[in-house]
Amino acid sequence: MSGRWGSGMAEPARPALSQVMAGCTVLITADRRSGELAAALERRGATVRHAPALSMIPHVDDDALIAATRALVADRPDVVVATTGVGFRAWIEAADAHGLADDLLATLGDARLVARGPKARGAIQAAGLQADWVAESETSAEVAEVLLSEGVTGLHVAIQHHGAGADGLDEVFAKAGARVSSLVVYRWGPAPDPDAVLASVHAAAAGEIDAVAFTSAPGAEAWLEAAEDAGVGPQVVQRFTSGEMVAAAVGPVTARPLESRGIPTLQPERGRLGALVRALVGHYENVESVALATVAGPLTIRARVAVLDGHVLPLSPTGVEVLRLLAAAGGDVVPREKVLDVLPGASRDPHAVEVAIARLREATGRRDLIKTVVKRGYRLELAHD
């Protein structure tokens, strides 16, 4: 199921493909297409939380955008750089809303069209045009390198900017002798629900999240800054670097704010939402393959739940922590005192341990899974080859 913090609402379950992500809690930090991403993850068994770190504000009614578009039609460019698919589409839609679509498409058709990545190329093709060159690295640096190597002196270069604002292309081309026109089609705004973002960074720091999905560099930066502002930045980074929590980035550009903080990232081979989902599924398939082999089947401990032989166990948070402690011992005996340490409260009554173990056995449905070692403690019964 999915939802925002504080909403108290749950969406109906979607048909499952495979439940390899059963018990996983995934945080989505993006607003755009978040429903599509959430649905794909839920079909794999994940529980999804939604806390967009930024909002996307379109410039459809922005007088400056329309004025810049009219000026471009009147003074046609030699080269047009499309930096994002969503921005290029929004530009065409804004022009259409003001009766400028035909003129703009004709202008673009006469120019050399440069796409900063496959998404921008797809948007250009959707408009009935053809990109003349595509930066497969999806970076502005590659766009600058190629165009500068060809020479832009005396050319009129128009740049459709992405929501993060200036990326340096204007200045680079202007210094090289080009006449530059800038068009910002959308911009990033504040988080639509700041309380949800705050709750999400605290949940990540507290170990309640298994994976965080990032789909834009500005969104990743904003979410990490929210964690730092809340005073939990070090805990969040530690959970990422230890492997307890996965940072999934849709591509190398999105990953940069994470990697600059020393956070390892999981990235798909292609920068697509579907590929991001497949990368996460592949990661958890690998986790499943190295799950602890017990007499009751493979055991995997997630952030908030435990999965035994493909089934999410009906455990309380305390039960998950006790089982996590036993699993970490890898079949070795865990003393009663250590079990007491993870139980809530300050009681040192051995009876509390007996009650917790009894509840754990009942929840797993296998009394032979947890063995009592007389006068020593408890251990998980592992499968024997």
N, C-alpha and C positions, 0 to 999 in steps of 0.2 A: 504494500500500500504506500501511498505518498501523501504529502501534505506540507503545509508551512507550520513553523512553530507557532503555537497558540491558536491554530485554526480549529483543532478538535474534530476535524472532518477527515473521513477516509474515503477513498475512491473504490469502486468495485474492483475486485481482482480480475486481471486479464488472463486469458488462456496461457498456460505455461508451455514453453518449448522444452527446456530442460532446467532443472532447479539447481544448477551448479553454484548459483549465487544465493541460495537459500540461507537466510540468517544474516546476510550482509546488509549493512546500512550504508547507503551511498548518498552523499551530499552533492547536490547540483548547485553551482554558484552562478549560473547564467539565467537570464530571463527569456531571451529569444530561443524558441524551439525547445524549451525545457520540457514541455509536455511530451513531445516526441521522444526525447532522450529518456525521460522517466518511464514511459510505457515500454520501451525496449528493455530497460533494465529490470522492470517488474516482471516481464515475461520470463526472465531468467531466474526469478525467485527473490530478487533484491527488494529491500524496503528503501524507499526513496524519501529524502528530505530536500526541501527546496528553500534556498535562501539566496536570492540574486544579490550579488555585491554591487551591481550597477544597473541602471535602467538605460534604455536606448531611446533617445529623443529624436524623432524624425524632423527634418526641416521642410516638410511638405508645404507648409504655409509661410515659409521664411521668405520675406521679400528680397533678402540679399541673395539667396540661391536663385530665385527666378530672374533677378536683375543680371546676375552673373551668367546665367544660361542664355538670356537674350543677347548679352554682349558677345558671348561665344559664337552664337549663330551669325551675328553681324560681322564678326572678325574671326573667321574660321581658323582653327589651330592646325598645325602640321602633325602634331603628335598628341594623343590623349592617353593618359595613364589611368587605368581603373584599378584601384587598390583593394576593393572588397566587392564581393558579389552582392551582398545585401545593400550596400551603398549605391552601387551602379543601378540596381533595380529600382531603388527608391528615387533616384534621380530621374529615371525615365517616367516613373509614375507621377512625380511632381510636375514634370514638364507636360505630361498628358493632362493633368488636372487644370493646367493653365493654357491649354491649346497649343503647346509648343512641341509636342512629341514628334510630329512629322519633320519639323525643321531641325530639331536636335538630332534625330536619327540620320537625316541627310548629312548633317555636319559631321557626325561621327563616322559615317560611311566613307567620307572623303579623306579622313585623317588616318594616320598610322595608329592602330589600336594596340596598346601594350597592357597586358593583364598581369597583376601581381599575384599569380597563383591560379590554380584550377578553378576555384570558386568564382573568381572574377571573370575567367574565361567562360564559364558556364552562363553567367549572367549576360555577357556580351552575346553569346550564341542565342540565348532566350529572346533577345531583342531583335533577332534576325540579322545580326552582324557577325563578323569573323575577326577574332584576335589575330594580329600579325605576329605577335611574339608573346610567350608566356614565361614568367619567372617561376620555374618549378620549385625553387626554394621558398617561395611565398614571402620573400623579404624585399624591402625597399632598397637595400644595399645592392642586390643583384640587378634591380631595375636601373639604378644609377650607374652601376659599372658598365652595363651593356650600352646604354644610351650615350654615356660620356665617351665610350670607346669609339662609337660611330660618329660622334660630334653633334652638338646641339646649337652651335653658334648661329645666331640669326633666326633660329626656328621659334615658332610660337608653340609652347608646350602647355597643355591643360592637364591638371591633376585633380582627380576625384579623390578626396582624402577620406580616410577612415575615421571612426569615432574617437580615437585617441588623440586626434589633433595633428599637429605638424609632425612629420617624420623626417624632415631634413631635405626632402626632394626639392622643394621650392628654392631654398638657398643654394643647393648644389648646382642646379640647372641655371639659375640666374647668374651665378659667378662664372659659369662656363659660357655665358653670352646668350642664353636663351631668354625669350620673353615669356613669362610664366603667368598663367591664370589658375587660380585656386578655387575649388568648389568643395565645400564641406556639406555633405548630404545628411549626415546625422551626427549626433554628438553623444557622449556618455554623460548621463546624469546621476544623481545620487541613488542609493539603494531604495527600491520601492517600499521596503519594510526593514528599517534599521534594526528593530528589535529582533527580527528573525536572523539577521546576520550576526548580531551579538550573541544570540542563543546558540547559533551554529558554531562559532569559534570556541565557545566554552564547552560545547558538547564534544568537539574535536579534541580539545585539550584533555577532557575528562575520560577519553577512551570510549566514547559512545558511537564513534563513526569509524567504519572500516575503510572507506575510500571517498575521496573528494574529486569531483569531475570539474575540470576547467576548460572553457571553450574560447577564451580570449585573454590576451596578455593584460589589458586594463582590468578585466574582471579578477584575474588572479592576483594582480598587485593590490587591488582594492580589498580583497578578502584577507590577504596576508597583513595588510596595514590595519585592518579591523582587529585582527588577532593581536597585533603588537600594541595597538591603542588600548585594548582591553587587558593588557598585562599578561596574556597567555601565549605570546609569540614563541618564547623558548620551548614551552611544552608542546606546542603544535609542531614546531620544527623537529623536536626530538622524536615525536611519534612517527613523523614521516621518515626521518633518517634511520630509525630503528627497524622500519618495515612493518610496524604495528598498524600503520595507516598508509594507504596508497594514494599518491598524487597522480591522477590521470589527466594528461594534457593532450588536447586534440592535435597539437603539432609543435615544432621547435620554437616558433615565435611565442606561442602561448606559454611554453615551458620556461622562458627566460626569467621571469620574476621569481619563479620557484628555484631554479638552478643557481641564481645569483645568491640565494640564501643557503646553498648547500643541500637543497632538497632533491633527491633523485626522483625522476619522473617516469611514468609508464606512458609511452606514446605509440600510436598506431603507425603503420607504414605510410598510410595516406591520411591526409587531414580531413576526415569526414566523421560525422557523428556515428554512423553505422560502424565505421572502422574502430572508433573509440570504444563502442560497446563490445565489439569482438575482442579488442585488446584486454578489456577487463574480464570478459568471460574466459579468455585464454589464461589470464593470470590466475583466476580462481580454479580453473581446471588443474593447473599445476599445483596449486595449494592442496586440492583434493587428492592429487596423486601422492603427496607426501604426508597425508593425514596420518595420525597415530592409529595403527592397526590394533584394535582391541577384539576381545572375544565376541563383542556385540556389533562389530563392524567398524568402519573408519570413523574416527572422531576428530572433528575440527572445532576449535573454539573461535568464535567471531568476537566482535567488540562487545556485543550485548547478549548474544545467544550462543548455544552450542548445537552442533549438528552431528547426530549419530546415525550412521548408516543411511544418510540421505534425508533424515527426518529432523526437523527443528524440535528440540526438547522443550517441554513446558516448564522452564526453570525460572526461579526468581533471580534477581541480580546477585544475591548471595550464593545461590546454587551455582551460577555460572562461574563465580570467582573460586568456589571450592573445587569445581571440576577443572578449572584452568590450572589451579595449584597441583592437582593430582596429575594432570596431563603433562605439565612441565617437568615432573619428576620422571617421566618416561618409564613407568613401571616400578620405580624404586619406592621404598616406603616413605611416606610423609608423616612425621610425628604429629601427635594430637596438638601439640603447642603451636605448630605452624598453621594448622587448620583454624585454631582459635584466633590467630592473628588476622585472618581475613573475614571473620564473623563480625557483624556490627555490634557496637557496644563495647564496654570494658570488662565484661564478665570473663572469668577464667574457669568457669564451671565446665568440667569435662562432659557433663550431660548435654550441653549445648552442641558439642561436636557430634555426639551420638544422634541427636535429633536432626542435625543438618545432613549427616550421611544417610540417615534413614529416608529423608525426603528426597535426597538425590537418587537413591536406589529406586524409589517409587516412581520418580519422574522418568528415569531411563527405561523402566520396565524390565530391567535385567539385574537381579540380585547378585549374579555372579560377576558383574562388571567391577564392582568395588570390593576388594577383599579386606577383611579386618586381620591385622597382624597383631596377635595378642601381646599386650604390654609395650607395643612399639608404635602403632598407628595404622595407616591405611595405604593401599596402593591399587592402581588400576591393573586389571588382569588383561595382559596383552595377548594377541593371537600368536600361536606358535607355528612356525614354518613346518 
